[in-house]
Amino acid sequence: MRRIRWIVIIAIAGALLLLFRPDGRGGRAAADVQKIESVDPFLNPGQPVADYLVYRALSAGEARMAVTGSSVTRGTGATAQANTWRGLTEQHLRLAYPALKGLKIENFGHSGYTSVRLLEDEVTAPILASEPDVLLIETSVINNHNKNVPLEETYQSLEKLHALYSAELPETRIAFLSPNPCTDNQFGPPVNALGLRFTDYVYGTEAFIKEQGWDYVNVHDEMLAEMDSRAIALPDTLKDGIHPNDLGYSIWADVLWPHLTTR
């Protein structure tokens, strides 16, 4: 019996040594530290958004992402939230990065809201409370055009949005996106009361945002280029002239993907 007892004690001692030896559990910890360092934003400035999310997942235990904007961010026109550009991006990130398998991209899009209304407390308070690591702001200029918001007021609202989130969420990566391309639609004339076209808002805000040095994706032009390369007509990607259908949202997600995953 004593011999058996000693064999058990030795076996347990051996197991404990194996657990705490440098190439045991400690080795895995070192590997995890190296993995974190490989995506640390301070060691890798200019890293892709996806890498930053991985860093947050490994260092903080989870990664958080959010989007805000108008109805084309909310997902109007899609058959399901999973088929919106937000839903597809969430799926792609989960599949491509094991550390992000539990990622959820919260949707703070508001139908009919201009960029000015994105500053309202009912929009900003939930975003601030969620403390996302990455925040994508769709500029909502479809509504700015249709509701005759002057370009200068549009620029001021974007500046205020960036200032608010930068101050309150200093570790959050912020990027602006244009909305999708549209055709003539029931929600507004091609030329609004200010004598401006929708594309005047797209290109005006693009120039303004880039002048500030903020991250920006011209989804509008990149979607048109992708459609052209695939011989897809713009009306075939839209439900009602403004809101994408499932095909339109899938193209949006496709053109956004490289901006999230490459330098």
N, C-alpha and C positions, 0 to 999 in steps of 0.2 A: 504493500500500500504506500509506504514511504517513497519507494522508487517511482511509483506512478505520480505521486504528489509532486516530486521534484521535476519530473518530466513536464508536468503541466505548468509549473512555475517558470521553468526555463523557456518553454514555448511562449508564455505570456510576455516574459522579459524580451525575448527575441522579437516579438511582434511590436512591442513598444519602441524598441531600438529602430526597427524598420520604419515606424511611423515618423520618428523625429530625426532621423539621420538626414544629412544635407541633401541626399539624392532621393529622399522619400517625399513626405508631405512638404518639407521645406523646398525641395526642388520644384514642385508644382507651384508653390507660392512665388518662387523666383520667376518662373515662366509667366505667371499672371502679371507680375510687376513689369516684365519686359513687354507683355502684350499691351498693358496700359500705357507704358512709355511710348510705344510705337504710334499711338494715336493721341498722345498728350498735345493739346493745342499750343502749349508754351514751347514744346520741343519741336513742333511741326507747324509753324505759322502758315496760314493759307491753306490749311487742310480742307478737304471736302466736307460738306455737311454730314454725310453718312459716317465719316470717320469720327467727327465730333460726337455724334450720337452714340457710337460704339464706345468712345472714351467715357462718356457720361454713364453708360450702362455698366461698364466695368468698374468705374471709380465710385459711383454713387449707388449702384445697385439697380438702377433703372434709367431709361432715357424717356424724355417727354418731348412731344412735338405738337404744334398747333398751327392751324390756318385760320385766316380771317379774310373777309372781303364781302362780295355781293352774292347774288343768287347762283352765279356760275361757280362760286366756291361752295355754297351750300349744297349744290348738286341738282338743282332743278333741271329736268329734262332727262335724267338718267332713270333707268328702270329700277335701280337699287343703289344704296349708298356704296356698296362694294364696287360699283361700276363707275363711280366718279373719279376724277383725277386724284382726289385725296385718298379715296378708298384703294385705288390701284397702287398708288405710291406706298401706302401702308403695307399692302401685300408684298410688293416688290422688295421693300426694305427688310421685312421679316424673313423672306425666303433667301435673300442674298447675304444676310449677315446674321449668323447664329446668335450673337449677343443681343440682337434686336427682335428675337422671336416673340417677345411679349409687348412690342411697341404698339402704342395706340396713338393715332394722330387725331387730336380733338378738333372738332369743326365749330368755328365761331363765325361762320358766314351768315349774313343777314340779307334776305331778299329785299331788293329795292333800295338798299342803302347806298348813298354816295360816299366818297372818301371822307367828306365832312362828318357824316353821321357815324362813321367808324370810330370817331372820338367820343361818342356818347358813353356814359357810364355803364349802360346795360351791355355794351360791347366790350369795353376795356376792362371792367372789374373782373369778369370771369376769366379773362385771359391772364390778368395779373395774378389771380388766385391760383391758377393752374401751374404757374411758374415753368413754362416750357423751356427746354434747352434750345429748341429751334422754333422760330416763328416765321411763317410765310405770309406776307400781306399782299393779297391781290388788290390792285389799286382802285377797283370799283368804277373805273371811268366810263363803262357803258352807261351807268346811271348818271354820272356827272354830265355826260353828253346829252342824254335824253331829258335831264332836268335842268339844263342850262346853267350849270355851275361854272363860273368864269375860270379860266386856266390859272390865273394868279391865286385864286382861292383854293383851287385844287392843289397847287404846289404847297401852299401854306399848310393845308391839312396833312399832306404827306410828311412835311417837316415836323409837324407837331406829333404825329404818330411815332415817327422815329425817335424824337426826343423823349417822349413819354416812356416807351418801352426800353430804350437804352438806359434811362435813368433808373427806372424801377426794376429792370431785369438785366443787370450789367453783365451777367454771364450768358445771356441768351444770344444766339446767332439769329440775326434778322435779315431777311431778303424780301424784296418786292418783286411781284410778278404782274405782267399785264394780263388782262382778260383775253379770251379767245377772239378770233376774227368773227365778224357778224355780216349778215346781208341786210338789205333794207327790211325793216321789221315794223310790227304793229305798235311798238312802244315809243317810237319817236321818229321824226323825219330824218332823211339823210343829212340835212344841214339844219342845225338847231337855231334857236332865236338869236344866238350870239354870232351866227354866221360860221359856225365851226362844225366840222365833220368828226365822227368818232375817231378816225385816225389822227386828227389833230391832237386829241387827248392822249392817244397811245404814244405818239412820237414826242409830244411836248413833255409828258411825264418821264419818258425814257431819258431825254436829254437832261432834265432837272435832276433826276435821281443819280445819274452817272456823274453829274457835276459835283454832287455831294460826296462821291466816292462810296456810295452804298451798293450793296449787292443787288443785282437786277437781272431778271430773265424776261426777254421779249417773247413771251409765249405766242403772241399774235403772229409775228412774222415767222417764227420757227414752225408753227402749225401749218401756215400757208405753204412753206417750203416743203414740209413733209408730205402734205397732200399732193403737191405738184409732183414730187418724186414717185408717189404711189398712184398717180392718175385718179385721185379722188376729188370730186367736185365739192366746193364749200357747202352748198345747200344740203348735200348728203350727210353732213356731219352735224347738222343743226335740227332741233325739234321745231323751232318757231321763228327762226331768223336770228335769235340771240343765244338761247340756251343750247349747249351741245347735247346730242343724244349719246348713246353708249359709244358709238364709233368716235364721235368728237372728243369725248372725255378720254378715251384710250389713246388717241393721238396726243392729247395734252400731256398725259402721264408719260408717254414715250419721249416727248421732247424735253420734259422736265428732268427725266432720269439722269442724263449725263451731267447736268448742273449740280446734282446732289452727290455724285459719286466720283467725279474727277476734278482735278485742280483747274 
